[in-house]
Amino acid sequence: MTLEVLWFDRTLARSDAPDPEYPEGVDLDLCRDIGPACWTALRYPARGPGYYHIACTRCGSATGCMTKGQTDDPRSIRLPCRVSAVSGGSFKMENQAA
């Protein structure tokens, strides 16, 4: 899986303090430990209020996460793959419209 990470600036005023539960950021795991996945580090803390768009250029799996430019921002993300390995080392697409 090849992940493309884009960050979009949202010039909003910061309205709340960072969550004290996450003084060193948050590692986001969207996989629930099922199937293949890819991990990437994110710029931490983010440049300010905005959001990351993370997408796989191979299988099309994509997600987004918001940032505030504070210590409780996400610092990494683990994204599940929509391609699963089958016998013989080949791949099949899952959750695709026929």
C-alpha positions as CSV (number, residue, x, y, z in Angstrom):
1,M,0.0,0.0,0.0
2,T,1.3,3.5,-0.8
3,L,-0.2,6.2,1.3
4,E,-0.6,9.8,0.1
5,V,-1.0,12.3,2.9
6,L,-2.4,15.8,2.2
7,W,-2.9,18.5,4.8
8,F,-5.6,21.2,4.4
9,D,-5.4,24.4,6.3
10,R,-8.6,25.6,7.9
11,T,-8.0,29.1,9.1
12,L,-10.1,28.7,12.2
13,A,-9.4,30.1,15.7
14,R,-8.4,27.5,18.2
15,S,-11.4,27.4,20.6
16,D,-10.3,24.9,23.2
17,A,-7.3,23.7,25.1
18,P,-5.4,20.5,24.2
19,D,-6.7,17.3,25.8
20,P,-4.4,16.6,28.8
21,E,-4.9,12.8,28.3
22,Y,-2.7,13.1,25.1
23,P,0.2,15.3,25.9
24,E,2.4,13.5,23.3
25,G,-0.3,13.2,20.5
26,V,-2.5,10.4,19.4
27,D,-1.7,7.3,17.3
28,L,-4.8,6.6,15.3
29,D,-5.5,2.9,14.5
30,L,-8.5,2.3,12.2
31,C,-7.7,-1.4,11.6
32,R,-9.0,-3.2,14.7
33,D,-6.1,-5.6,14.0
34,I,-7.9,-7.2,11.0
35,G,-6.2,-7.8,7.7
36,P,-3.3,-6.0,6.0
37,A,-2.7,-2.3,6.9
38,C,-0.2,0.5,6.3
39,W,1.1,3.0,8.8
40,T,2.5,6.5,8.3
41,A,3.7,9.2,10.6
42,L,2.0,12.6,10.4
43,R,3.6,16.0,10.9
44,Y,3.3,16.5,14.6
45,P,1.9,18.8,15.8
46,A,0.1,19.9,12.7
47,R,0.7,23.4,11.4
48,G,-2.6,24.6,12.8
49,P,-6.3,24.0,12.6
50,G,-7.1,21.8,9.5
51,Y,-7.3,18.2,8.5
52,Y,-5.3,15.4,6.9
53,H,-6.6,13.4,4.0
54,I,-4.9,10.0,3.9
55,A,-5.4,7.8,0.8
56,C,-3.9,4.6,-0.6
57,T,-2.9,5.0,-4.2
58,R,-3.2,1.2,-4.7
59,C,-6.5,0.1,-3.3
60,G,-8.4,3.4,-2.8
61,S,-8.8,3.1,1.0
62,A,-9.1,6.7,2.4
63,T,-9.9,8.6,5.5
64,G,-9.5,12.0,7.1
65,C,-8.6,13.3,10.5
66,M,-8.8,16.8,12.0
67,T,-6.0,18.8,13.6
68,K,-5.7,21.8,15.9
69,G,-2.0,22.4,15.8
70,Q,-1.8,21.4,19.5
71,T,-0.2,18.6,21.5
72,D,-3.3,16.3,21.2
73,D,-3.1,16.2,17.4
74,P,-2.7,12.8,15.6
75,R,1.0,11.9,15.1
76,S,0.5,8.7,13.2
77,I,-2.3,6.7,11.5
78,R,-2.8,3.0,10.6
79,L,-5.1,2.6,7.7
80,P,-6.7,-0.8,6.7
81,C,-6.1,-2.1,3.2
82,R,-9.0,-3.0,0.9
83,V,-6.9,-5.6,-0.8
84,S,-6.4,-8.9,1.0
85,A,-3.9,-11.6,0.2
86,V,-5.3,-15.0,-0.9
87,S,-3.5,-18.3,-1.6
88,G,-0.8,-18.2,-4.2
89,G,0.3,-14.7,-3.4
90,S,-2.4,-13.1,-5.6
91,F,-4.7,-10.4,-4.5
92,K,-8.4,-9.8,-4.8
93,M,-10.4,-6.6,-4.3
94,E,-12.9,-6.5,-1.5
95,N,-15.9,-4.2,-1.0
96,Q,-15.9,-3.2,-4.7
97,A,-19.0,-2.5,-6.6
98,A,-19.6,-5.2,-9.3
